[in-house]
Structures are given as C-alpha cells and as structure tokens.
Amino acid sequence: MYKHIILIIFSVLFLFGCSKSSENRSIQIEDYVLGSPYEIVLVDGSPPYRAESRFFVPIVPTVLVSEGTHILTVRLSNLYIIMHGETLPQDRSPVQLRINVSPNRTYRIVDLNGNPKLIKIGKR
C-alpha cells in the first residue's frame, strides 16, 4: 500500500518537474555560461529568464526568450576574463543590442572586433 502511494507521489512530482514553465520562450541564447565573453544582464529591461533544472535533470542555464524583437543588455563577463587570465578592462559599461529572433533557434553572443554580436548557431 505504501509503495503505491510513494510511487504516485513520485510520479506526480516527476511530471511537474518535466513540465515547461518557459511561458512560450522557445529561443535559447548562450552567454558566458557556455564560454561567450559576454553575459546577458537584462532582456527588455528585466532580468533574464534562464532555463532551470528540474530535480536531477541537468540543464545549461541559457537565457530563454520569445520570438520577436528584444533589447539585450550585455556586458563583458568577469568569469570569461578570469578564465583567460586577462585583466579587467576599465570600461565594462553594459551595451544594448537590438535583436530579432526566430522560433526554435539557438543563438550565441560572440565578440566581433571588441563588440558583442548575436549569431545563430543552430535549430532546436
């Protein structure tokens, strides 16, 4: 009897853990978490929504956004600079990028001549 109750409780928790709470955010943007020199600090003026792990399922915390036009505020990542043994530049002011993203795509912020640029890296 107790085994059945425990199995039912575990099943319900598993189903809730696997459900997506991304609110139509199907577009991934990789930043410093996956090696980009930049980190996203704001999306349309609000903190970025990141993919979250559920229970024991590992998920890379990429930034998730919905289809359309957005304004990303990015800055050079401390983690990237420390990992590459460089000193922090004096000017680390955030930069705004106006982006237009397509559904079910993965993007990455890269460095292009000292400036952040969003590029498509794949389809999901």
LINPE-V345794 format. One record per pair of residues at least 24 apart in sequence whose C-alpha atoms are under 8 Angstrom apart, sorted by the first residue. I is the first residue (numbers start at 1). J is the second residue. Records with the same first field share a line. If there is no record, write none. Layout:
# LINPE-V345794
I=J ; J
This chain:
# LINPE-V345794
17=54 ; 55
18=54
22=51 ; 64
24=65 ; 66
25=64 ; 65 ; 66 ; 67
26=64 ; 65 ; 66 ; 67 ; 103 ; 104 ; 105
27=64 ; 65 ; 66 ; 67 ; 101 ; 102 ; 103 ; 104 ; 105 ; 106 ; 107
28=62 ; 63 ; 64 ; 65 ; 104 ; 105 ; 106 ; 107
29=62 ; 63 ; 64 ; 65 ; 106 ; 107 ; 108 ; 109
30=62 ; 63 ; 106 ; 107 ; 108 ; 109
31=62 ; 63 ; 108 ; 109
32=77 ; 79 ; 80
33=60 ; 61 ; 62
35=80
36=80 ; 108 ; 109 ; 110 ; 111
37=76 ; 77 ; 80 ; 81 ; 109 ; 110 ; 111
38=74 ; 75 ; 76 ; 77 ; 80 ; 109 ; 110 ; 111 ; 116
39=74 ; 75 ; 76 ; 77
40=72 ; 73 ; 74 ; 75
41=72 ; 73 ; 74 ; 75
42=72 ; 73 ; 74
43=70 ; 71 ; 72 ; 73
44=70 ; 71 ; 72 ; 73
45=71 ; 72 ; 73
66=101 ; 103
67=100 ; 101 ; 102 ; 103
68=100 ; 101 ; 102
69=98 ; 99 ; 100 ; 101
70=98 ; 99 ; 100
71=96 ; 97 ; 98 ; 99
72=96 ; 97 ; 98 ; 99
73=97
74=116
